């Protein structure tokens, strides 16, 4: 079998592609699976990383834990040397959230003493300072995430965020402690853990030199957890053992582009407005009209076809207050309708020769990838940090871009359309 140097389980598909992109940039051949593979990897001496994308961020906790353990068991069975629990860099999780239970289940299942909690991704403005998660200079609970419709964030202190959902205690390693020698830091950790079965370590990480220190200290732990900020450092760690740099997917392809936006993050809302302001053709999915039946997915598709544009944006993203208003019809009902509508449009688009599918939002990405049915991907170049172009191994003409809601520059959608555009006469 292939030698899996790093086996990652992500809580949504956009987060999985985010992690994979940083590894590929470091020359690590990376396979991405949508769900737990039904078959084992083929025998090979090749050293690779494997990312398994689940949809466990807002799933019922016992199911999220069960599915995560199934994924990790598959990775271990296929030779994974190191495991990684991948979650969003904004630590999306309520007091009853799934991050803690998933981490605890892996610690206990594989008898691992401790792991780190490291959601930081400084290149995208997510940092950890004195144990607090900061987003673009603002404490997490003071950002738009405090009003997130599914995972409203009530604190920025990672230790406090872990308390109601994790079983164990946290040790913060702030920037001052990180200045000590590795031996001195590890002594502090050993003393903290003497009377504990399991525990978590929360290192500060707001500069890239912190990432290097974290890799030096914890890079050989059998379990790591966090966002994708450590992926580049881990990639460099493993790269020295590789014989050759992995080949990337060609970015351009033939066919039209459809952008499907479901995230309500401030970044995605800004990207929608930028696309519309540059005269991009767009259609809005109205959740209340969907509930009432005055707007249907079939009518939306007819409108998209009638527009006959090279690229088109379809979005349900809205401001938090408007989302809350729409959810009066029932959060699960509205969310379900939006996901079904977006998935329907994605499938229709691919069936009609749209080979460039650009998606914003974790839940939306999950719905799209599920209906398209592809279960393995090769990773290409990145449009923005953590957002790669992907090619399904079973459809080499298709290019899929899945963006976490908070990621990407203002002109992200335009850039994604341009980078994936090939010659229609090919």
Number of C-alpha atoms within 10 A of each C-alpha: 14 17 18 22 19 24 26 26 30 29 26 27 33 31 29 31 33 27 29 31 28 27 28 26 21 19 22 26 24 25 19 24 22 22 23 20 14 8 8 12 16 9 10 9 10 14 19 21 25 22 28 29 26 24 21 24 24 19 14 12 18 12 12 22 22 13 19 27 18 14 23 22 17 20 26 15 12 19 17 22 17 19 22 22 21 28 26 25 25 21 25 18 22 20 18 17 24 26 31 22 19 23 27 22 16 21 19 13 11 12 11 16 16 24 24 21 27 29 26 30 27 20 13 18 16 24 29 26 20 19 25 23 28 25 24 13 11 14 18 24 19 15 17 16 23 15 20 19 14 14 18 16 22 17 17 23 18 21 20 17 22 23 14 14 19 24 15 16 16 24 18 19 19 17 18 9 15 19 12 11 12 15 10 13 15 14 12 13 18 11 10 15 18 9 8 12 13 19 21 24 20 21 27 26 31 21 16 15 11 17 24 18 18 20 18 14 16 17 17 13 17 18 24 21 21 23 25 28 25 26 24 22 22 22 21 16 16 19 18 10 9 14 10 11 13 17 13 17 16 16 21 19 19 19 23 23 26 25 24 27 30 26 26 25 23 19 17 28 20 16 21 25 13 17 20 15 10 10 8 17 17 18 16 13 21 18 23 18 12 16 17 10 10 10 15 16 19 13 11 17 19 10 12 21 13 9 13 11 13 14 23 22 21 22 24 20 25 22 15 18 12 10 20 16 13 19 17 11 14 13 16 10 13 20 18 13 18 24 19 17 23 26 23 18 21 25 17 15 20 18 11 12 14 21 24 28 26 24 31 28 25 25 23 30 29 21 21 27 20 15 14 16 12 16 19 19 21 22 30 23 20 21 22 18 18 28 26 30 31 28 23 20 15 12 11 15 16 23 28 23 25 30 31 28 23 21 21 21 16 17 15 21 28 17 16 24 23 14 17 25 21 16 9 9 6 7
